[in-house]
Amino acid sequence: MRKYDIKNKRNIGIIIIISFGIIIMFSLFTKLFLNRDRKEYKIDPETLVFDVDRNIIKSNNNSIIKTKWNKEYYLIQDKNSSRLGKSSITYNNDSGEIKLYGRYYEIGSGDEINITSGETTIKSSVLTKFYKLEDRKYLVIDKEIKTADSLLSTTDFLLVDLDKVGNATFTNHKVNLKSFSKSTIVTSNYTFDVANEILTYGSQKIDLKKIIGSTNTYTKDELEPEENTAEATENAAIDIQNGADGDGTGKGTGKESLVVEEIKKASKQTSVISVNTTVNKIMIDYVIYDPHNEYTSVYMEVQQDGSNSIDTIYLNAGSTSYDLTKGILPNTKYNLTFKYNYLDENNELNIKTFDNISVTTKKPKLSLKVTKTSFNNVTYLITTDNNVNLTSALLTVYVNGEEYSSNTINIEGNKVGTIYINNLESNDLIDLELTNVSMNGNIIKDLTAGYKFRY
């Protein structure tokens, strides 16, 4: 009996030791997991920090910004913790330096979209920039920022927050403005139609709703206060806050290129992300966001400009890209209409158009040059784009401004040919022109080549 008790005690001891070991290992693993990707950033004294509600906190000598286990940023100072949210911005009155924390989508005048992560430093607002933070949240950076009606005029940067019906709140180190009228932000390099979420660089319009989506439901000319909004009784309320203008030069750092795939992952809206073309292909990147499986089908209608024929192509919800190649001609405009079907509460079929896009395919390369002349013979070389199968063209020869001959020739691949021109004399002006260039019987619009020389 005694041996049995000793054996039980030994087993219990082993179990206790193993249990403590498991607890210790679990605690260490948990600590490592919670500390993963948690970074700290030292903040200069007297820096203005914007919290999650856009309140301004002035930093002291021992302030840091850090991420916690929930991947949100917090300002830590004087043993107090202030929640900043998934992204935040700081502004230094003395240097004019702006720092961004978190993920920001920088949208420029070209096709490229860049993403900032962690800490991004902008030495001053001399270089204009535009960022999307997340759904219905934007950041404008420029030396001078104003609305088209001049009711708002400020400097350096402006945080723009939209509610779900398009009303906007404008915040920075100087102003806090709630607007219930349609507003357009104007800077030195672009304009921003806030309610419609349209960014315009010159003649280029960028639909910001397509970048990670938008829950903005604005469709009317006049905005109305969102339900349960305390400011609904006033057209606008302005709170002037203490601040100073900054100066200096510099540019943002810490950016990495944002590929289309990352935008797709972040999008929470059925939308077309991008459409690109080659000489004979249209490439579409899209997102079908249907978490409740409400769509009966998603498709696009393809119509060549000037044609009455419409091709319907169904898009796969399990994919995010589609390449149009069948029947696509070079240098040709195509109109793409994107739609989905769904059944309403009465089990009736509804059709929703979620995008309309017009694109033109690229013009292929075509070259004509004379390589040799001898005894009334002119030898020429025609080179074509290897990516497209051009088949024929009309070759017209002019001598001293008068048409000498005109014939349809085969131009598949690199074509070498010789033309006999009777009674050529020294210094005659010879002009060779290629027109009516076709691909499988379809003439390519505005595709020509020529070569002119003295004999």
C-alpha positions as CSV (number, residue, x, y, z in Angstrom):
1,M,0.0,0.0,0.0
2,R,2.9,2.3,0.9
3,K,4.6,1.6,-2.4
4,Y,1.4,2.4,-4.2
5,D,1.1,5.7,-2.4
6,I,4.7,6.6,-3.3
7,K,4.2,5.7,-6.9
8,N,1.0,7.9,-7.1
9,K,2.9,10.8,-5.5
10,R,5.7,10.4,-8.0
11,N,3.1,10.4,-10.9
12,I,1.3,13.4,-9.5
13,G,4.6,15.3,-9.2
14,I,5.5,14.5,-12.8
15,I,2.1,15.7,-13.9
16,I,2.5,19.0,-12.0
17,I,6.0,19.6,-13.4
18,I,4.8,19.0,-17.0
19,S,1.8,21.2,-16.4
20,F,4.0,24.1,-15.1
21,G,6.2,23.5,-18.2
22,I,3.3,23.8,-20.5
23,I,2.0,26.9,-18.8
24,I,5.5,28.6,-19.0
25,M,5.9,27.6,-22.6
26,F,2.4,28.9,-23.4
27,S,3.1,32.2,-21.6
28,L,6.3,32.7,-23.5
29,F,4.6,31.9,-26.8
30,T,1.8,34.3,-26.0
31,K,4.2,37.0,-25.1
32,L,6.2,36.5,-28.3
33,F,3.0,36.5,-30.4
34,L,1.7,39.7,-28.7
35,N,5.1,41.4,-29.2
36,R,5.4,40.5,-32.8
37,D,5.3,43.5,-35.1
38,R,4.9,45.8,-32.2
39,K,7.1,48.8,-32.9
40,E,7.8,52.0,-30.9
41,Y,8.5,55.4,-32.3
42,K,10.0,58.3,-30.3
43,I,8.1,61.5,-30.7
44,D,9.8,64.9,-30.6
45,P,8.6,67.3,-27.8
46,E,5.8,69.8,-28.7
47,T,4.6,67.6,-31.6
48,L,0.9,67.6,-32.3
49,V,-0.6,64.1,-32.4
50,F,-4.1,63.3,-33.7
51,D,-6.0,60.6,-31.8
52,V,-8.7,58.3,-33.2
53,D,-11.4,61.1,-32.7
54,R,-9.2,63.7,-34.4
55,N,-8.5,65.4,-31.0
56,I,-5.0,67.0,-30.8
57,I,-2.6,65.9,-28.1
58,K,0.7,67.8,-27.6
59,S,3.7,65.5,-26.9
60,N,6.2,65.9,-24.1
61,N,9.8,64.9,-23.6
62,N,9.0,61.2,-23.1
63,S,6.4,60.5,-25.6
64,I,6.3,57.4,-27.8
65,I,3.9,56.0,-30.4
66,K,3.6,52.2,-30.4
67,T,1.4,49.5,-31.8
68,K,-0.4,47.0,-29.5
69,W,-1.7,43.5,-30.0
70,N,-4.8,44.8,-31.8
71,K,-2.5,46.4,-34.4
72,E,-3.7,49.9,-33.5
73,Y,-1.4,52.8,-32.6
74,Y,-1.3,54.4,-29.2
75,L,0.4,57.5,-27.8
76,I,2.2,56.7,-24.5
77,Q,3.2,59.6,-22.3
78,D,3.1,60.3,-18.5
79,K,1.9,56.7,-18.0
80,N,-1.2,57.5,-20.0
81,S,-2.2,55.7,-23.2
82,S,-4.2,57.5,-25.9
83,R,-5.7,55.5,-28.8
84,L,-4.8,56.8,-32.2
85,G,-6.4,54.1,-34.4
86,K,-5.1,52.0,-37.3
87,S,-3.4,55.0,-38.6
88,S,-2.3,58.4,-37.3
89,I,-0.6,61.6,-38.2
90,T,1.7,64.0,-36.3
91,Y,2.8,67.5,-37.1
92,N,5.7,69.5,-35.7
93,N,5.0,73.2,-35.6
94,D,8.7,74.2,-35.5
95,S,10.0,72.1,-38.4
96,G,6.8,71.7,-40.4
97,E,7.6,68.0,-40.5
98,I,4.6,65.6,-41.0
99,K,4.8,62.0,-40.0
100,L,2.4,59.2,-40.9
101,Y,1.9,56.0,-39.0
102,G,0.2,53.0,-40.4
103,R,-1.0,52.1,-43.9
104,Y,-1.6,54.9,-46.3
105,Y,-2.4,54.6,-50.0
106,E,-0.5,57.4,-51.9
107,I,-2.3,58.2,-55.2
108,G,-0.3,60.2,-57.7
109,S,-1.0,61.6,-61.1
110,G,0.3,58.5,-62.9
111,D,-1.0,54.9,-62.9
112,E,1.1,54.0,-59.9
113,I,-0.3,53.7,-56.4
114,N,2.2,53.4,-53.5
115,I,1.6,52.2,-50.0
116,T,3.3,53.5,-46.9
117,S,3.7,51.3,-43.8
118,G,5.1,51.9,-40.4
119,E,6.5,55.4,-40.0
120,T,6.6,57.7,-43.1
121,T,8.3,61.1,-42.8
122,I,7.3,64.1,-45.0
123,K,9.8,66.9,-44.4
124,S,7.4,69.6,-45.5
125,S,4.2,70.3,-47.4
126,V,6.1,71.9,-50.3
127,L,5.6,68.7,-52.4
128,T,1.9,68.1,-52.8
129,K,0.6,64.6,-52.0
130,F,-2.7,62.8,-51.6
131,Y,-3.4,59.7,-49.5
132,K,-6.3,57.3,-48.9
133,L,-6.2,56.0,-45.3
134,E,-9.2,53.6,-45.4
135,D,-12.8,53.6,-46.3
136,R,-14.0,57.3,-46.5
137,K,-10.8,58.7,-44.9
138,Y,-8.3,60.8,-46.8
139,L,-5.2,63.0,-46.3
140,V,-4.4,66.1,-48.4
141,I,-0.9,67.6,-48.2
142,D,0.0,70.9,-49.9
143,K,1.4,74.3,-48.9
144,E,-2.0,75.9,-49.6
145,I,-5.3,74.0,-49.3
146,K,-8.7,75.6,-49.9
147,T,-12.3,74.7,-51.0
148,A,-13.5,75.9,-54.4
149,D,-15.9,78.3,-52.7
150,S,-13.0,79.7,-50.6
151,L,-15.0,79.1,-47.3
152,L,-12.1,77.0,-46.1
153,S,-8.5,78.0,-46.5
154,T,-5.6,76.4,-44.7
155,T,-2.1,75.1,-45.1
156,D,0.2,72.1,-44.8
157,F,-2.3,69.2,-44.5
158,L,-5.9,68.3,-44.1
159,L,-7.6,65.2,-42.8
160,V,-10.9,64.5,-44.6
161,D,-13.5,62.1,-43.1
162,L,-16.7,61.3,-44.8
163,D,-19.9,59.9,-43.3
164,K,-22.0,57.4,-45.2
165,V,-24.0,60.0,-47.0
166,G,-21.1,62.2,-48.2
167,N,-20.9,64.9,-45.5
168,A,-17.3,65.8,-44.7
169,T,-15.3,66.7,-41.7
170,F,-12.1,68.7,-42.3
171,T,-9.4,68.6,-39.6
172,N,-5.9,69.8,-39.1
173,H,-3.8,71.9,-36.7
174,K,-5.8,75.0,-37.5
175,V,-9.4,74.1,-38.3
176,N,-12.1,71.6,-37.5
177,L,-14.9,72.0,-40.0
178,K,-18.1,69.9,-40.5
179,S,-19.6,70.6,-43.9
180,F,-23.1,69.7,-45.1
181,S,-22.7,71.2,-48.6
182,K,-20.9,69.7,-51.5
183,S,-17.2,70.5,-51.2
184,T,-14.3,70.5,-53.6
185,I,-10.7,70.7,-52.3
186,V,-8.3,72.6,-54.4
187,T,-4.5,72.4,-54.2
188,S,-1.6,73.4,-56.4
189,N,-1.6,70.1,-58.2
190,Y,-5.1,68.5,-58.0
191,T,-8.7,68.9,-57.0
192,F,-10.7,66.6,-54.8
193,D,-14.5,66.2,-55.3
194,V,-15.1,65.1,-51.7
195,A,-18.7,63.8,-51.8
196,N,-18.2,61.9,-55.1
197,E,-14.7,60.7,-54.1
198,I,-13.1,61.8,-57.4
199,L,-9.5,63.0,-57.5
200,T,-8.5,65.0,-60.6
201,Y,-5.0,65.7,-61.8
202,G,-5.4,68.0,-64.9
203,S,-7.7,66.0,-67.2
204,Q,-7.1,62.7,-65.4
205,K,-10.0,61.6,-63.2
206,I,-9.4,58.9,-60.5
207,D,-12.4,57.2,-58.9
208,L,-11.2,56.7,-55.3
209,K,-14.1,54.4,-54.5
210,K,-12.3,51.7,-56.6
211,I,-9.3,51.8,-54.3
212,I,-10.2,49.4,-51.5
213,G,-13.9,50.2,-52.0
214,S,-16.2,52.7,-50.3
215,T,-19.4,52.6,-48.2
216,N,-20.3,56.2,-49.3
217,T,-23.9,56.2,-50.6
218,Y,-24.0,59.8,-51.8
219,T,-26.0,60.2,-55.0
220,K,-27.8,63.6,-54.5
221,D,-26.7,67.1,-55.4
222,E,-27.4,68.4,-51.9
223,L,-26.0,66.7,-48.8
224,E,-28.1,66.0,-45.8
225,P,-26.9,65.3,-42.2
226,E,-26.4,61.7,-41.4
227,E,-28.8,60.3,-38.9
228,N,-27.9,60.9,-35.2
229,T,-25.4,63.6,-36.1
230,A,-25.2,66.3,-33.4
231,E,-24.1,69.0,-35.8
232,A,-27.2,68.6,-38.0
233,T,-28.7,72.0,-36.8
234,E,-25.9,74.0,-38.4
235,N,-24.5,74.3,-41.9
236,A,-20.9,74.3,-40.6
237,A,-19.1,74.8,-37.3
238,I,-15.5,76.0,-37.3
239,D,-13.1,75.6,-34.3
240,I,-9.9,77.6,-34.7
241,Q,-7.0,75.8,-32.9
242,N,-3.5,77.1,-32.1
243,G,-0.9,76.2,-34.6
244,A,2.0,77.5,-36.7
245,D,3.0,77.2,-40.3
246,G,5.9,75.0,-41.1
247,D,8.6,75.2,-43.8
248,G,11.5,73.2,-45.2
249,T,11.9,70.8,-48.0
250,G,11.8,67.1,-48.4
251,K,9.7,64.2,-49.5
252,G,8.1,61.1,-48.1
253,T,10.1,58.0,-47.3
254,G,9.3,54.4,-46.3
255,K,7.0,53.7,-49.3
256,E,6.8,50.5,-51.2
257,S,5.1,49.8,-54.5
258,L,1.4,48.7,-54.1
259,V,0.5,46.1,-56.6
260,V,-3.0,45.6,-57.9
261,E,-3.2,42.3,-55.9
262,E,-3.0,44.2,-52.6
263,I,-5.8,46.5,-53.6
264,K,-7.9,43.5,-54.4
265,K,-7.3,42.0,-51.0
266,A,-8.3,45.3,-49.3
267,S,-11.4,45.9,-51.4
268,K,-14.8,45.4,-49.7
269,Q,-16.9,46.3,-52.7
270,T,-17.7,44.7,-56.1
271,S,-15.6,46.9,-58.4
272,V,-13.2,47.1,-61.3
273,I,-9.7,47.7,-60.0
274,S,-7.9,48.3,-63.2
275,V,-8.1,47.9,-67.0
276,N,-5.0,47.7,-69.2
277,T,-4.5,47.1,-72.9
278,T,-1.9,45.8,-75.3
279,V,-2.2,45.8,-79.1
280,N,-4.6,42.9,-79.1
281,K,-5.6,42.3,-75.5
282,I,-7.7,43.9,-72.8
283,M,-6.7,42.9,-69.2
284,I,-9.3,43.4,-66.4
285,D,-8.6,43.2,-62.7
286,Y,-11.8,43.1,-60.6
287,V,-13.2,42.2,-57.2
288,I,-16.5,40.4,-56.7
289,Y,-17.5,41.1,-53.1
290,D,-20.6,39.0,-52.3
291,P,-20.3,37.7,-48.7
292,H,-24.0,36.7,-48.5
293,N,-24.0,34.9,-51.9
294,E,-26.7,37.3,-53.2
295,Y,-25.5,37.6,-56.8
296,T,-27.0,35.2,-59.4
297,S,-24.4,36.2,-62.0
298,V,-21.6,38.8,-62.6
299,Y,-20.7,39.7,-66.2
300,M,-19.4,42.3,-68.6
301,E,-20.8,43.5,-71.9
302,V,-18.1,44.2,-74.5
303,Q,-19.0,46.5,-77.5
304,Q,-16.6,47.6,-80.1
305,D,-17.0,51.3,-80.9
306,G,-19.2,51.8,-83.9
307,S,-20.6,48.3,-83.7
308,N,-24.1,47.2,-82.7
309,S,-22.9,43.8,-81.6
310,I,-22.5,43.2,-77.8
311,D,-20.6,40.2,-76.4
312,T,-21.5,39.1,-72.9
313,I,-18.8,37.5,-70.8
314,Y,-19.5,36.0,-67.4
315,L,-16.9,36.6,-64.6
316,N,-15.9,34.0,-62.2
317,A,-16.4,34.9,-58.5
318,G,-13.4,32.7,-57.7
319,S,-11.1,34.7,-59.8
320,T,-10.0,38.4,-59.9
321,S,-8.8,38.9,-63.4
322,Y,-9.9,38.3,-67.0
323,D,-8.0,38.7,-70.3
324,L,-10.1,39.7,-73.4
325,T,-8.3,38.4,-76.5
326,K,-10.9,37.0,-78.9
327,G,-11.7,39.4,-81.7
328,I,-9.7,42.3,-80.1
329,L,-8.2,44.6,-82.7
330,P,-5.3,47.0,-82.4
331,N,-5.9,50.8,-82.0
332,T,-9.6,50.2,-81.5
333,K,-12.0,51.6,-78.8
334,Y,-14.1,49.2,-76.7
335,N,-16.9,50.0,-74.3
336,L,-17.0,47.7,-71.2
337,T,-20.1,47.6,-69.0
338,F,-19.9,45.6,-65.8
339,K,-23.1,44.2,-64.2
340,Y,-24.4,41.8,-61.7
341,N,-27.9,40.2,-61.2
342,Y,-29.6,39.5,-57.8
343,L,-33.0,38.6,-56.5
344,D,-34.8,41.1,-54.3
345,E,-37.2,40.3,-51.4
346,N,-40.0,39.6,-53.9
347,N,-37.8,37.1,-55.7
348,E,-37.7,39.4,-58.8
349,L,-34.5,39.6,-60.8
350,N,-32.7,42.9,-60.6
351,I,-29.7,44.1,-62.7
352,K,-27.1,46.5,-61.2
353,T,-24.4,48.2,-63.3
354,F,-21.3,48.8,-61.1
355,D,-19.0,50.2,-63.7
356,N,-18.7,51.6,-67.3
357,I,-15.2,51.9,-68.8
358,S,-14.0,52.8,-72.3
359,V,-10.5,51.7,-73.4
360,T,-8.5,51.8,-76.6
361,T,-6.0,49.1,-77.5
362,K,-2.5,50.1,-78.4
363,K,-1.4,50.9,-81.9
364,P,1.1,48.3,-83.3
365,K,4.5,49.3,-84.6
366,L,4.8,49.5,-88.4
367,S,7.9,50.6,-90.3
368,L,8.6,51.1,-94.0
369,K,12.0,52.0,-95.4
370,V,14.0,51.8,-98.7
371,T,17.1,49.6,-98.4
372,K,18.4,49.7,-102.0
373,T,17.9,51.4,-105.4
374,S,19.4,50.3,-108.8
375,F,18.4,50.5,-112.5
376,N,14.7,51.6,-111.9
377,N,14.3,49.2,-109.0
378,V,13.5,50.2,-105.5
379,T,13.9,47.6,-102.7
380,Y,12.0,48.2,-99.5
381,L,11.6,46.6,-96.0
382,I,8.4,46.5,-94.0
383,T,8.7,45.5,-90.3
384,T,5.7,44.9,-88.1
385,D,4.9,44.4,-84.5
386,N,5.7,40.8,-83.5
387,N,2.8,40.8,-81.0
388,V,0.1,41.2,-83.6
389,N,-0.4,39.4,-86.9
390,L,-0.9,42.2,-89.5
391,T,-1.7,40.6,-92.8
392,S,-2.0,43.1,-95.6
393,A,-1.8,46.7,-96.6
394,L,-2.2,49.0,-99.6
395,L,1.2,50.2,-101.0
396,T,1.0,53.3,-103.1
397,V,4.0,54.7,-105.0
398,Y,4.2,58.4,-106.0
399,V,6.8,59.8,-108.4
400,N,7.2,63.6,-108.3
401,G,3.8,63.9,-106.6
402,E,1.9,61.8,-109.0
403,E,0.6,58.3,-108.3
404,Y,2.6,55.7,-110.1
405,S,1.0,52.5,-108.7
406,S,-1.2,51.2,-105.9
407,N,-1.3,47.5,-104.9
408,T,-2.4,45.4,-101.9
409,I,0.5,43.5,-100.6
410,N,1.1,40.8,-98.0
411,I,3.0,42.2,-94.9
412,E,3.0,39.2,-92.5
413,G,6.2,39.2,-90.6
414,N,9.2,41.2,-92.0
415,K,8.4,41.8,-95.7
416,V,11.1,42.6,-98.3
417,G,9.9,43.7,-101.7
418,T,11.0,45.3,-104.9
419,I,9.2,47.9,-107.1
420,Y,10.0,48.5,-110.7
421,I,9.6,52.1,-111.7
422,N,10.1,52.8,-115.4
423,N,12.2,55.7,-116.7
424,L,13.5,57.0,-113.3
425,E,15.8,59.9,-113.6
426,S,18.3,61.4,-111.1
427,N,16.8,63.5,-108.4
428,D,13.2,62.2,-108.9
429,L,11.2,62.4,-105.7
430,I,9.8,59.0,-104.8
431,D,7.2,58.5,-102.0
432,L,6.1,55.1,-100.7
433,E,3.0,55.0,-98.5
434,L,1.3,52.1,-96.6
435,T,-2.4,52.6,-95.9
436,N,-5.4,50.3,-95.2
437,V,-3.3,48.1,-93.0
438,S,-5.4,45.2,-92.0
439,M,-5.5,42.2,-89.7
440,N,-7.5,39.2,-91.0
441,G,-9.6,41.5,-93.2
442,N,-10.2,44.2,-90.5
443,I,-8.6,47.6,-91.3
444,I,-6.7,49.0,-88.4
445,K,-7.7,52.6,-87.7
446,D,-5.0,55.3,-88.3
447,L,-2.2,52.9,-88.9
448,T,0.1,54.0,-91.7
449,A,3.8,54.2,-92.6
450,G,5.8,55.9,-95.3
451,Y,9.2,56.6,-96.8
452,K,10.2,59.5,-99.1
453,F,13.6,60.0,-100.8
454,R,15.3,61.4,-103.9
455,Y,16.5,58.9,-106.5
